[in-house]
């Protein structure tokens, strides 16, 4: 299941075979196009990959022939094709996290009237795998596949809290200072480790304009049958909307939603979440 986190069994191929470079480049093209909804031309893709235009053109032509990218004549750019949408739909059917997570996000946003997101951890980044937008005229939403640093997002902190302090320090062993995205971002690994201890106690993680100025988020973990944190769920809003009363309501709703989704993934803890 591509969106579930680490498997207990290593891939039988991963350590014995080197990656196929041309395939890796093709996948990077898809990633680059996914980050640019308006599409990219061959020149831009060549610069993004650091590869010759002739190489990029051959790869794009292959992807286009298979339906993974489409050429848009009015803009002379390539965009993601319908084949990827079909794979995304198939992924939703195959993954219990998405199958149950989408409905949980819908209910959470309906109850709280704010955007909700579901994400997993990949290295030191969170990857958004589902979202539910609010009905507000001006709203916040991060699309599927969006990546963000784990240390400064509520989702990331909820996920990192599932690791031991030693595992966290190992994860960031090559980072002398954590990246600062806003004036509120914590850049000390020691401070992050201390905050994650509080996240474990409270069961809730917060982002107070640490990832994006004016944005506040609150997140709760999602566990599987082994009690391991495999995903996190969040509510995102503009900072003026996070009042003390609403935070208490959001915390209770998120804890309940995380507990409900965890149960659907086989989590068997009989205790109910505390508000």
Secondary structure, 3 states (H helix, E strand, C coil): CCCCCCCCCCCCCCCCCCCCHHHHHHHHHHHHHHHCCCCECHHHHHHHHCCCHHHHHHHHHHHHHCCCEEEECCCCEEEECHHHHHHHHHHHHHCHHHHHHHHHHHHHHHHHCCEEEEEEEECCEEEEEEEECCCCCCCCCCCCCCEEEHHHCHHHHHHHCCCCHHHHHHHCCCCCCCCCCCCCCCCCHHHHHHHHHHHHHHCCEEEECCCCCCEEEEEEEEECCCCCEEEEEEEEEEHHHCCHHHHHHHHHHHHHHHHHHHHHCCCCCCCCCCC
